[in-house]
Amino acid sequence: MNVCRSCYWAFPENYTHVAMREIRRLDLTWQDEEIKDFDSLKERTDKEGMELPDYVKEVLKKSIK
């Protein structure tokens, strides 16, 4: 199926949808010295009652405006 050729699950390097929904994904990894940055970020989101992905999206959205 052509639709499967443009799905994230089949071709994560080049996709237009995830399971027929228009979605884009970004996976971030913190390692080594970066882990303390992640922990600080997580602590901040917990205090603000936000989920980490929502907080990161909000910060990024502000930076591109």
Jmol script that loads the backbone (N, CA, C; Angstrom):
load data "model"
ATOM      1  N   MET A   1       0.838  -1.194   0.000  1.00  0.00           N
ATOM      2  CA  MET A   1       0.000   0.000   0.000  1.00  0.00           C
ATOM      3  C   MET A   1       0.879   1.253   0.000  1.00  0.00           C
ATOM      4  N   ASN A   2       0.516   2.212  -0.786  1.00  0.00           N
ATOM      5  CA  ASN A   2       1.252   3.475  -0.823  1.00  0.00           C
ATOM      6  C   ASN A   2       1.179   4.212   0.502  1.00  0.00           C
ATOM      7  N   VAL A   3       0.041   4.130   1.163  1.00  0.00           N
ATOM      8  CA  VAL A   3      -0.110   4.840   2.433  1.00  0.00           C
ATOM      9  C   VAL A   3       0.880   4.317   3.472  1.00  0.00           C
ATOM     10  N   CYS A   4       1.190   3.055   3.411  1.00  0.00           N
ATOM     11  CA  CYS A   4       2.143   2.463   4.349  1.00  0.00           C
ATOM     12  C   CYS A   4       3.574   2.955   4.097  1.00  0.00           C
ATOM     13  N   ARG A   5       3.865   3.319   2.862  1.00  0.00           N
ATOM     14  CA  ARG A   5       5.209   3.789   2.525  1.00  0.00           C
ATOM     15  C   ARG A   5       5.508   5.175   3.082  1.00  0.00           C
ATOM     16  N   SER A   6       4.468   5.874   3.523  1.00  0.00           N
ATOM     17  CA  SER A   6       4.683   7.211   4.085  1.00  0.00           C
ATOM     18  C   SER A   6       4.370   7.256   5.583  1.00  0.00           C
ATOM     19  N   CYS A   7       4.292   6.086   6.216  1.00  0.00           N
ATOM     20  CA  CYS A   7       3.987   5.996   7.646  1.00  0.00           C
ATOM     21  C   CYS A   7       5.275   5.997   8.482  1.00  0.00           C
ATOM     22  N   TYR A   8       5.216   6.656   9.623  1.00  0.00           N
ATOM     23  CA  TYR A   8       6.351   6.704  10.549  1.00  0.00           C
ATOM     24  C   TYR A   8       6.832   5.306  10.911  1.00  0.00           C
ATOM     25  N   TRP A   9       5.911   4.399  11.140  1.00  0.00           N
ATOM     26  CA  TRP A   9       6.290   3.069  11.619  1.00  0.00           C
ATOM     27  C   TRP A   9       7.028   2.274  10.556  1.00  0.00           C
ATOM     28  N   ALA A  10       6.786   2.568   9.284  1.00  0.00           N
ATOM     29  CA  ALA A  10       7.497   1.878   8.213  1.00  0.00           C
ATOM     30  C   ALA A  10       8.792   2.590   7.838  1.00  0.00           C
ATOM     31  N   PHE A  11       8.744   3.932   7.814  1.00  0.00           N
ATOM     32  CA  PHE A  11       9.893   4.730   7.388  1.00  0.00           C
ATOM     33  C   PHE A  11      10.075   5.937   8.297  1.00  0.00           C
ATOM     34  N   PRO A  12      10.592   5.748   9.506  1.00  0.00           N
ATOM     35  CA  PRO A  12      10.726   6.868  10.449  1.00  0.00           C
ATOM     36  C   PRO A  12      11.651   7.979   9.956  1.00  0.00           C
ATOM     37  N   GLU A  13      12.481   7.698   8.981  1.00  0.00           N
ATOM     38  CA  GLU A  13      13.376   8.729   8.464  1.00  0.00           C
ATOM     39  C   GLU A  13      12.682   9.634   7.444  1.00  0.00           C
ATOM     40  N   ASN A  14      11.523   9.226   6.937  1.00  0.00           N
ATOM     41  CA  ASN A  14      10.817  10.011   5.927  1.00  0.00           C
ATOM     42  C   ASN A  14       9.336   9.629   5.953  1.00  0.00           C
ATOM     43  N   TYR A  15       8.532  10.364   6.682  1.00  0.00           N
ATOM     44  CA  TYR A  15       7.131  10.001   6.848  1.00  0.00           C
ATOM     45  C   TYR A  15       6.239  11.233   6.774  1.00  0.00           C
ATOM     46  N   THR A  16       4.959  11.022   6.513  1.00  0.00           N
ATOM     47  CA  THR A  16       3.980  12.113   6.503  1.00  0.00           C
ATOM     48  C   THR A  16       2.855  11.882   7.497  1.00  0.00           C
ATOM     49  N   HIS A  17       2.792  10.693   8.064  1.00  0.00           N
ATOM     50  CA  HIS A  17       1.741  10.413   9.042  1.00  0.00           C
ATOM     51  C   HIS A  17       2.186   9.298   9.984  1.00  0.00           C
ATOM     52  N   VAL A  18       1.461   9.192  11.090  1.00  0.00           N
ATOM     53  CA  VAL A  18       1.661   8.095  12.038  1.00  0.00           C
ATOM     54  C   VAL A  18       0.303   7.442  12.203  1.00  0.00           C
ATOM     55  N   ALA A  19       0.187   6.221  11.714  1.00  0.00           N
ATOM     56  CA  ALA A  19      -1.066   5.468  11.801  1.00  0.00           C
ATOM     57  C   ALA A  19      -2.242   6.287  11.275  1.00  0.00           C
ATOM     58  N   MET A  20      -2.044   6.907  10.112  1.00  0.00           N
ATOM     59  CA  MET A  20      -3.066   7.667   9.394  1.00  0.00           C
ATOM     60  C   MET A  20      -3.412   9.022  10.033  1.00  0.00           C
ATOM     61  N   ARG A  21      -2.653   9.471  11.011  1.00  0.00           N
ATOM     62  CA  ARG A  21      -2.852  10.795  11.608  1.00  0.00           C
ATOM     63  C   ARG A  21      -1.658  11.657  11.248  1.00  0.00           C
ATOM     64  N   GLU A  22      -1.923  12.912  10.881  1.00  0.00           N
ATOM     65  CA  GLU A  22      -0.833  13.822  10.559  1.00  0.00           C
ATOM     66  C   GLU A  22      -0.120  14.190  11.863  1.00  0.00           C
ATOM     67  N   ILE A  23       1.048  13.626  12.042  1.00  0.00           N
ATOM     68  CA  ILE A  23       1.819  13.758  13.281  1.00  0.00           C
ATOM     69  C   ILE A  23       3.291  13.873  12.910  1.00  0.00           C
ATOM     70  N   ARG A  24       4.014  14.636  13.711  1.00  0.00           N
ATOM     71  CA  ARG A  24       5.470  14.668  13.591  1.00  0.00           C
ATOM     72  C   ARG A  24       6.042  14.311  14.956  1.00  0.00           C
ATOM     73  N   ARG A  25       7.121  13.553  14.969  1.00  0.00           N
ATOM     74  CA  ARG A  25       7.728  13.102  16.217  1.00  0.00           C
ATOM     75  C   ARG A  25       9.138  13.642  16.330  1.00  0.00           C
ATOM     76  N   LEU A  26       9.550  13.856  17.575  1.00  0.00           N
ATOM     77  CA  LEU A  26      10.920  14.230  17.872  1.00  0.00           C
ATOM     78  C   LEU A  26      11.309  13.496  19.143  1.00  0.00           C
ATOM     79  N   ASP A  27      12.304  12.647  19.044  1.00  0.00           N
ATOM     80  CA  ASP A  27      12.784  11.912  20.211  1.00  0.00           C
ATOM     81  C   ASP A  27      14.096  12.551  20.661  1.00  0.00           C
ATOM     82  N   LEU A  28      14.154  12.941  21.905  1.00  0.00           N
ATOM     83  CA  LEU A  28      15.352  13.559  22.469  1.00  0.00           C
ATOM     84  C   LEU A  28      15.970  12.636  23.496  1.00  0.00           C
ATOM     85  N   THR A  29      17.285  12.635  23.542  1.00  0.00           N
ATOM     86  CA  THR A  29      18.004  11.819  24.511  1.00  0.00           C
ATOM     87  C   THR A  29      19.011  12.689  25.241  1.00  0.00           C
ATOM     88  N   TRP A  30      19.005  12.594  26.542  1.00  0.00           N
ATOM     89  CA  TRP A  30      20.009  13.261  27.364  1.00  0.00           C
ATOM     90  C   TRP A  30      20.948  12.193  27.876  1.00  0.00           C
ATOM     91  N   GLN A  31      22.245  12.465  27.840  1.00  0.00           N
ATOM     92  CA  GLN A  31      23.201  11.487  28.337  1.00  0.00           C
ATOM     93  C   GLN A  31      24.371  12.188  29.006  1.00  0.00           C
ATOM     94  N   ASP A  32      25.064  11.415  29.806  1.00  0.00           N
ATOM     95  CA  ASP A  32      26.262  11.897  30.495  1.00  0.00           C
ATOM     96  C   ASP A  32      25.975  13.190  31.256  1.00  0.00           C
ATOM     97  N   GLU A  33      26.714  14.263  30.959  1.00  0.00           N
ATOM     98  CA  GLU A  33      26.547  15.518  31.699  1.00  0.00           C
ATOM     99  C   GLU A  33      25.175  16.151  31.482  1.00  0.00           C
ATOM    100  N   GLU A  34      24.510  15.798  30.387  1.00  0.00           N
ATOM    101  CA  GLU A  34      23.200  16.375  30.072  1.00  0.00           C
ATOM    102  C   GLU A  34      22.106  15.887  31.010  1.00  0.00           C
ATOM    103  N   ILE A  35      22.329  14.790  31.693  1.00  0.00           N
ATOM    104  CA  ILE A  35      21.298  14.208  32.549  1.00  0.00           C
ATOM    105  C   ILE A  35      20.871  15.173  33.645  1.00  0.00           C
ATOM    106  N   LYS A  36      21.794  15.933  34.183  1.00  0.00           N
ATOM    107  CA  LYS A  36      21.413  16.899  35.221  1.00  0.00           C
ATOM    108  C   LYS A  36      20.502  17.978  34.634  1.00  0.00           C
ATOM    109  N   ASP A  37      20.687  18.330  33.363  1.00  0.00           N
ATOM    110  CA  ASP A  37      19.786  19.279  32.701  1.00  0.00           C
ATOM    111  C   ASP A  37      18.387  18.683  32.576  1.00  0.00           C
ATOM    112  N   PHE A  38      18.334  17.429  32.190  1.00  0.00           N
ATOM    113  CA  PHE A  38      17.043  16.754  32.093  1.00  0.00           C
ATOM    114  C   PHE A  38      16.350  16.726  33.454  1.00  0.00           C
ATOM    115  N   ASP A  39      17.094  16.348  34.497  1.00  0.00           N
ATOM    116  CA  ASP A  39      16.506  16.263  35.835  1.00  0.00           C
ATOM    117  C   ASP A  39      15.987  17.624  36.300  1.00  0.00           C
ATOM    118  N   SER A  40      16.720  18.697  35.990  1.00  0.00           N
ATOM    119  CA  SER A  40      16.272  20.046  36.348  1.00  0.00           C
ATOM    120  C   SER A  40      14.997  20.403  35.596  1.00  0.00           C
ATOM    121  N   LEU A  41      14.964  20.063  34.329  1.00  0.00           N
ATOM    122  CA  LEU A  41      13.788  20.322  33.509  1.00  0.00           C
ATOM    123  C   LEU A  41      12.582  19.558  34.031  1.00  0.00           C
ATOM    124  N   LYS A  42      12.783  18.305  34.374  1.00  0.00           N
ATOM    125  CA  LYS A  42      11.694  17.473  34.900  1.00  0.00           C
ATOM    126  C   LYS A  42      11.193  18.017  36.231  1.00  0.00           C
ATOM    127  N   GLU A  43      12.116  18.449  37.081  1.00  0.00           N
ATOM    128  CA  GLU A  43      11.732  19.023  38.375  1.00  0.00           C
ATOM    129  C   GLU A  43      10.883  20.276  38.173  1.00  0.00           C
ATOM    130  N   ARG A  44      11.287  21.109  37.217  1.00  0.00           N
ATOM    131  CA  ARG A  44      10.533  22.333  36.931  1.00  0.00           C
ATOM    132  C   ARG A  44       9.125  22.015  36.443  1.00  0.00           C
ATOM    133  N   THR A  45       9.001  21.054  35.537  1.00  0.00           N
ATOM    134  CA  THR A  45       7.673  20.725  35.016  1.00  0.00           C
ATOM    135  C   THR A  45       6.793  20.114  36.097  1.00  0.00           C
ATOM    136  N   ASP A  46       7.385  19.324  36.966  1.00  0.00           N
ATOM    137  CA  ASP A  46       6.611  18.756  38.066  1.00  0.00           C
ATOM    138  C   ASP A  46       6.061  19.863  38.959  1.00  0.00           C
ATOM    139  N   LYS A  47       6.885  20.869  39.277  1.00  0.00           N
ATOM    140  CA  LYS A  47       6.449  21.987  40.116  1.00  0.00           C
ATOM    141  C   LYS A  47       5.336  22.786  39.453  1.00  0.00           C
ATOM    142  N   GLU A  48       5.411  22.912  38.131  1.00  0.00           N
ATOM    143  CA  GLU A  48       4.410  23.680  37.397  1.00  0.00           C
ATOM    144  C   GLU A  48       3.193  22.841  37.014  1.00  0.00           C
ATOM    145  N   GLY A  49       3.231  21.555  37.341  1.00  0.00           N
ATOM    146  CA  GLY A  49       2.106  20.675  37.037  1.00  0.00           C
ATOM    147  C   GLY A  49       1.942  20.401  35.551  1.00  0.00           C
ATOM    148  N   MET A  50       3.051  20.415  34.827  1.00  0.00           N
ATOM    149  CA  MET A  50       3.011  20.170  33.384  1.00  0.00           C
ATOM    150  C   MET A  50       3.692  18.851  33.058  1.00  0.00           C
ATOM    151  N   GLU A  51       3.307  18.296  31.942  1.00  0.00           N
ATOM    152  CA  GLU A  51       4.011  17.138  31.414  1.00  0.00           C
ATOM    153  C   GLU A  51       5.248  17.649  30.686  1.00  0.00           C
ATOM    154  N   LEU A  52       6.325  16.921  30.753  1.00  0.00           N
ATOM    155  CA  LEU A  52       7.587  17.335  30.151  1.00  0.00           C
ATOM    156  C   LEU A  52       7.470  17.629  28.650  1.00  0.00           C
ATOM    157  N   PRO A  53       6.835  16.761  27.846  1.00  0.00           N
ATOM    158  CA  PRO A  53       6.724  17.075  26.418  1.00  0.00           C
ATOM    159  C   PRO A  53       5.966  18.375  26.149  1.00  0.00           C
ATOM    160  N   ASP A  54       4.916  18.644  26.920  1.00  0.00           N
ATOM    161  CA  ASP A  54       4.159  19.885  26.740  1.00  0.00           C
ATOM    162  C   ASP A  54       5.013  21.098  27.075  1.00  0.00           C
ATOM    163  N   TYR A  55       5.794  20.993  28.114  1.00  0.00           N
ATOM    164  CA  TYR A  55       6.672  22.094  28.515  1.00  0.00           C
ATOM    165  C   TYR A  55       7.726  22.366  27.435  1.00  0.00           C
ATOM    166  N   VAL A  56       8.342  21.317  26.925  1.00  0.00           N
ATOM    167  CA  VAL A  56       9.367  21.473  25.890  1.00  0.00           C
ATOM    168  C   VAL A  56       8.752  22.094  24.638  1.00  0.00           C
ATOM    169  N   LYS A  57       7.551  21.645  24.254  1.00  0.00           N
ATOM    170  CA  LYS A  57       6.881  22.234  23.091  1.00  0.00           C
ATOM    171  C   LYS A  57       6.627  23.728  23.315  1.00  0.00           C
ATOM    172  N   GLU A  58       6.191  24.092  24.501  1.00  0.00           N
ATOM    173  CA  GLU A  58       5.910  25.487  24.817  1.00  0.00           C
ATOM    174  C   GLU A  58       7.183  26.342  24.728  1.00  0.00           C
ATOM    175  N   VAL A  59       8.275  25.852  25.271  1.00  0.00           N
ATOM    176  CA  VAL A  59       9.553  26.577  25.206  1.00  0.00           C
ATOM    177  C   VAL A  59       9.989  26.736  23.751  1.00  0.00           C
ATOM    178  N   LEU A  60       9.907  25.675  22.976  1.00  0.00           N
ATOM    179  CA  LEU A  60      10.303  25.747  21.579  1.00  0.00           C
ATOM    180  C   LEU A  60       9.403  26.690  20.783  1.00  0.00           C
ATOM    181  N   LYS A  61       8.113  26.640  21.059  1.00  0.00           N
ATOM    182  CA  LYS A  61       7.177  27.521  20.366  1.00  0.00           C
ATOM    183  C   LYS A  61       7.529  28.984  20.607  1.00  0.00           C
ATOM    184  N   LYS A  62       7.865  29.315  21.851  1.00  0.00           N
ATOM    185  CA  LYS A  62       8.256  30.697  22.181  1.00  0.00           C
ATOM    186  C   LYS A  62       9.542  31.087  21.467  1.00  0.00           C
ATOM    187  N   SER A  63      10.455  30.156  21.293  1.00  0.00           N
ATOM    188  CA  SER A  63      11.744  30.490  20.688  1.00  0.00           C
ATOM    189  C   SER A  63      11.648  30.716  19.172  1.00  0.00           C
ATOM    190  N   ILE A  64      10.609  30.211  18.526  1.00  0.00           N
ATOM    191  CA  ILE A  64      10.502  30.406  17.083  1.00  0.00           C
ATOM    192  C   ILE A  64       9.591  31.569  16.704  1.00  0.00           C
ATOM    193  N   LYS A  65       8.988  32.206  17.683  1.00  0.00           N
ATOM    194  CA  LYS A  65       8.134  33.367  17.402  1.00  0.00           C
ATOM    195  C   LYS A  65       8.940  34.621  17.299  1.00  0.00           C
TER     196      LYS A  65
END
end "model"
wireframe off; spacefill off
backbone 0.3
color backbone group
